[in-house]
């Protein structure tokens, strides 16, 4: 009975026309609202539209990417780049998303929840087992890009001071683990040995990066003021970061089970989820307070919470913490990746003057992290995946570059706008290339194993 | 083997002492961080601590309340009041939570998700069935408090102008449906006839409140400037609000199924959740744009989405949209209620000069909404629960009072600080009394029915 008669088509066309006309009239009515009555003072209102745009964009991008055989996260990044660069096509209606502090906060919570989830899939003892590999991988992944970045700077910016070259080396040491964590999780590889080595190395990298950043900034500031560097303060920064991780492991293993045994006595719906989230937020906060990235704390929180900790919760009989977290992560995590894309300014790539330095930095960043392959001690671990997983620089590289932009040596900015654009280029390329490369390499390794 | 020997106690005490000492040292180390290294420029960091405090407070409060046989939401409100008034006990470390814009945004998202969830449990046709009752309930719940508030003002503030008395009446008309929606959901009564009448009336109330606020503010501004009121603009405001609801119902029923049939083709994890949330955020945004509360749009979005809409989604075979939403609501909804409590300033209650007006307003607010009982046309509906469910004024009453504080008539502020304090008192009492009263009345009705 689904045969369409000409009359039915006429009726449907009329109904569609009517719908379109009503929609158009409604749009006019909505936009012609006096400011005081439009809830203009309620900051949640613009966020609601932004969230709808970002979430729909994320799913469309993820879908197109997965149809093309690519990881969903690549689609989310590209969707973000498309939304963020609509201005180049003359549409500026969504420019506000770039500066939206509330979207930014939800995106930060998203990446924290993601690393917490990934941490839950491993335990402290499993991480310690891959510890030696992770340590060597991290050191190789810091030293090689540092040297290569320094050389690239010395070669292409010969007129700049040696401090500029050193700083470019420092910028390349960072690892942004969000992209890798997401690809690993989407491919169900979060608890593989590759994942543990990459994530362990990324945590150590964050400590090393913090120390390098402190040392390099300190040297430059001291040199500019004709003072000598205060090694004590750098030692203190190192001690705090290492101390935080050591304490988190030692104390956390002793305290977390007691804390959660106590929380399990609170019998209200959602106590399992809320206890887990609060623990994660608290460790992220403490990590940030010692100068580490909040996601390092979130990952540590996930490592510390092992299934046995939750046994006393009534709710955990039917449902795991992971299954409670999943919808929150489905909601918040794509916001992080779309926003990462939105902040990419494609017009920086169009400047031919930066292309030389940009390509050299990108090459140094890529090759530099491939050295990590050599640090893997375990047998049966896919070394190429480890190297590829360490490549993305993401927002961490930009944070380094931003600090460089505030440093001045002999009246010259350490990171000039054109150097900054080259760093942005390097960040974009390393971030976008990683998901497909890592997926390819993990699948290849899996096929070889079976 | 769990017998504790004296030696074991000594070891445990020593270990506890060691733990405490390490914790203390860690606290000192964390607080002695240079500002640049403490992530002070990442706005997510203070939010992380705030979230942990608010979430833990919510669960503790909810637990204590449920142990005392009270609804969990009362415990969350009281926990918020406790956190927000620690300053009275000399502890000011958490004062920042009151001004935290990011917590506020998460709380706004929380109440939007709550009303969306509650809306999902009913449908448009079910709401239209109780339409006549809801309309009469809403009108009675607006007219009676308005008249009583006016009288209370005229009686206790005889020296003020008639406009002040009218405005006090207007402040009492608002209904804040968040508290009621939460109690109904916690008691599994969201799809009862009482719930439908209360929620339908609350939506109509929001339209009426918008019109009254526009009219009263318009009259006062015009009188102060010696002009006459522009009825046209008030007519336009009314037309837009009513038009939005009518369009949402008519268009939404036609458009939503198509939209979701199309979204179901996007086969990526989380597309069901993200489509539902985006639809909810979009309607909340549009509601705010026509001057209604965002939660009215969220509730309408929930009403429009009926199970049939989701049948084409692959994910819906295993899991409903409601089950995806539940963890998000467990995370965000308590933030709304704790923050509502945090914004209560207990010191306003200590001023004996306001107690007369405050008690009269509270009495008028309470009695005024009890008139709603008379508007229920259906048989078998518990009228007392309907009356009690309409009582809380929540943040809506405060928004009205804030607008009054900006209005001036003949050089006198319409809402003076002491009048404002009386309104705050009324809001606190109506908000805190509702959860236990409504729980009692719904349980009594349920017992009578069985």
Interface residues (C-beta under 8 A of the other chain):
Chain A: X15 X19 X22 X23 X26 X29 X30 X31 X33 X34 X37 X38 X39 X42 X43 X44 X45 X47 X48 X49 X51 X52 X55 X56 X58 X59 X60 X62 X63 X66 X72 X101 X102 X104 X105 X108 X109 X112 X210 X214 X233 X237 X240 X243 X244 X247 X250 X251 X254 X255 X263 X266 X267 X268 X269 X270 X271 X273 X274 X275 X277 X278 X281 X282 X284 X285 X286 X288 X289 X290 X291 X293 X294 X324 X325 X326 X327 X328 X330 X331 X334
Chain B: X15 X19 X22 X23 X26 X29 X30 X31 X33 X34 X37 X38 X39 X42 X43 X44 X45 X47 X48 X49 X51 X52 X55 X56 X58 X59 X60 X62 X63 X66 X72 X101 X102 X104 X105 X108 X109 X112 X210 X214 X233 X237 X240 X243 X244 X247 X250 X251 X254 X255 X263 X266 X267 X268 X269 X270 X271 X273 X274 X275 X277 X278 X281 X282 X284 X285 X286 X288 X289 X290 X291 X293 X294 X324 X325 X326 X327 X328 X330 X331 X334
